[in-house]
Amino acid sequence: MTGSWKKESIIVMKFGGTSVQTELSRRHVIKHIRRNIESGKKVVAVVSAMGRKGDPYATDTLISLLKEVGEPVNPIELDSVMSIGEGLSSAYFSHLLTMNGIPAVSFSGGQAGILTDDHPGNSKIIEINTNRISKVLSEGKTAVVAGFQGVTSEGDMRTLGRGGSDTSAVALGSSLGVEIVEIYSDVDGIANCD
């Protein structure tokens, strides 16, 4: 890691599709991120695709584009299409944060250093190289990472299966040595686990 800050000062915050779906929900996300930055934290935000099925950039909507053409869908093409929602979400949200006075840089899973095996649609993370994220954090910027994805050693896009954005957030948190990973979801109730 570069910089003079401590690992304890980093927080990974994962925001699900409904958290980045509407202008109102995005304002809440900005407020959460700003609060952590103002308390001295460096923030890595992991984002899902915006919205749920029926919303234009939701993963299920993107999947249906291919299935409407015909099935079976080649799993490699399916991975490419499924990764678009998170990629768009990370670029959009990085720009939104920057326009709201929180300098940010977006990363695809591959740019964030997430290396996976070669199992389309259900890849496992092999390792994570956090050098690029650490550099951005040391520059005082927020890293916004597309969840649910990584790349193979050949550079091919792969997705991590359902719940993959949560997996991305926890794996990044572990690789960065953070004390806390916060996962924001629209599920009723509160979960607290180690």
C-alpha positions in Angstrom: 0.0 0.0 0.0 1.1 3.5 -0.7 0.5 6.6 1.2 0.8 7.5 4.9 -2.7 6.5 5.9 -3.5 3.3 7.8 -5.6 0.3 6.6 -8.0 1.0 9.5 -8.9 4.3 7.8 -10.3 2.5 4.7 -13.9 1.4 4.5 -15.5 -0.6 1.7 -19.1 0.3 1.1 -21.2 -1.9 -1.2 -24.4 -0.4 -2.7 -27.0 -2.7 -4.3 -29.0 -1.9 -7.4 -31.9 -0.2 -5.6 -29.4 2.0 -3.7 -28.2 3.5 -7.0 -31.5 3.3 -8.9 -33.1 6.7 -8.3 -32.0 10.2 -7.7 -33.3 10.1 -4.2 -31.5 6.8 -3.4 -28.3 8.1 -4.9 -28.5 11.2 -2.8 -28.5 9.0 0.3 -25.5 7.1 -1.0 -23.6 10.3 -1.5 -24.5 11.4 2.1 -23.2 8.0 3.5 -19.9 8.3 1.5 -19.5 12.0 2.4 -20.0 11.2 6.1 -17.3 8.6 6.1 -14.8 10.9 4.2 -15.5 13.7 6.7 -14.7 11.3 9.5 -11.3 10.6 8.0 -12.0 7.4 6.1 -10.8 6.5 2.6 -13.8 5.0 0.7 -14.0 2.1 -1.7 -17.5 2.0 -3.1 -18.6 -1.2 -4.8 -21.7 -0.8 -6.9 -24.2 -3.1 -8.5 -26.1 -2.4 -11.8 -28.7 0.3 -11.4 -32.2 -0.9 -10.5 -34.1 -4.2 -10.9 -35.6 -6.2 -13.8 -37.3 -3.8 -16.2 -35.0 -1.0 -15.5 -32.8 -0.4 -18.6 -29.4 -1.2 -17.0 -30.4 -3.9 -14.5 -28.7 -7.2 -15.0 -31.9 -9.2 -15.6 -32.9 -6.7 -18.3 -29.6 -7.1 -20.0 -29.9 -10.9 -19.9 -33.3 -10.7 -21.4 -31.9 -8.8 -24.4 -29.9 -11.9 -25.4 -32.6 -14.5 -24.4 -35.1 -12.7 -26.6 -32.9 -13.4 -29.6 -32.9 -17.1 -28.8 -31.5 -19.7 -26.4 -29.2 -21.2 -25.4 -27.0 -18.1 -24.9 -23.2 -18.6 -25.1 -22.1 -18.2 -21.5 -19.1 -16.1 -22.6 -21.4 -13.6 -24.4 -23.8 -13.7 -21.4 -20.9 -12.7 -19.1 -20.0 -9.8 -21.4 -23.6 -8.5 -21.4 -24.1 -9.1 -17.7 -21.0 -7.0 -16.8 -22.3 -3.9 -18.6 -24.7 -2.9 -15.9 -22.0 -2.7 -13.1 -19.5 -1.1 -15.5 -22.0 1.6 -16.4 -23.0 2.1 -12.7 -19.4 2.5 -11.6 -18.6 5.1 -14.3 -21.9 7.0 -13.7 -21.5 6.9 -9.9 -17.9 8.1 -10.0 -18.9 11.0 -12.2 -21.9 11.8 -9.9 -19.6 11.8 -6.8 -17.1 14.0 -8.5 -19.8 16.5 -9.6 -20.9 16.6 -5.9 -17.4 17.6 -4.6 -16.1 14.0 -3.9 -13.3 13.3 -6.4 -13.7 9.7 -7.6 -12.3 7.2 -10.1 -14.2 4.3 -11.5 -12.8 0.8 -12.0 -14.1 -2.3 -13.8 -13.5 -5.5 -11.9 -10.4 -6.1 -14.0 -9.1 -2.6 -13.5 -9.5 -3.1 -9.8 -7.2 -6.0 -10.0 -9.8 -8.8 -9.5 -8.4 -12.0 -11.2 -10.9 -14.9 -11.6 -10.9 -18.4 -12.9 -12.5 -19.2 -16.2 -16.0 -20.3 -15.3 -18.5 -18.0 -17.1 -21.4 -16.9 -15.0 -20.0 -18.3 -11.8 -16.3 -17.5 -11.6 -14.3 -17.5 -8.4 -11.8 -14.9 -7.4 -8.3 -16.2 -7.5 -6.5 -13.1 -6.3 -6.8 -9.3 -6.1 -4.0 -6.8 -6.8 -5.1 -3.6 -5.1 -2.2 -1.4 -6.2 -4.4 0.8 -8.5 -7.1 1.3 -5.9 -4.5 2.1 -3.2 -2.9 4.7 -5.5 -6.3 6.4 -6.0 -7.0 6.3 -2.2 -3.6 7.8 -1.5 -4.5 10.7 -3.9 -7.5 11.5 -1.7 -10.0 10.1 -4.2 -12.8 7.6 -3.7 -12.5 4.4 -5.7 -15.8 3.2 -7.3 -15.6 -0.4 -8.3 -18.0 -2.4 -10.6 -19.1 -5.3 -8.5 -19.9 -8.8 -9.7 -17.0 -9.1 -12.1 -13.3 -9.7 -12.7 -11.1 -10.9 -15.5 -9.3 -14.1 -16.3 -5.5 -14.3 -16.7 -6.2 -13.9 -20.5 -8.1 -10.7 -19.8 -11.6 -12.1 -20.5 -14.5 -10.6 -18.5 -16.1 -13.0 -16.1 -19.0 -12.6 -13.6 -19.2 -14.0 -10.1 -22.8 -15.3 -10.0 -25.7 -14.1 -7.9 -24.6 -12.0 -5.0 -21.4 -11.3 -6.8 -21.2 -7.6 -5.9 -21.3 -8.6 -2.2 -18.5 -11.1 -2.9 -16.5 -8.3 -4.7 -16.9 -6.0 -1.7 -15.9 -8.6 0.9 -12.9 -9.8 -1.2 -11.7 -6.2 -1.8 -12.1 -5.5 1.9 -10.0 -8.6 2.8 -7.3 -7.7 0.2 -7.2 -4.1 1.5 -7.1 -5.3 5.1 -10.0 -3.2 6.2 -11.8 -3.5 9.4 -15.3 -2.9 8.1 -17.3 -3.7 4.9 -20.7 -2.2 4.9 -23.3 -3.7 2.5 -26.4 -1.5 1.8 -29.4 -3.4 0.5 -33.2 -3.1 0.4 -33.7 -6.3 2.3 -35.8 -5.8 5.5 -33.9 -6.1 8.7 -30.3 -5.7 9.8 -27.6 -8.4 9.4 -24.4 -8.2 11.5 -21.8 -10.9 11.1 -18.0 -11.4 11.2 
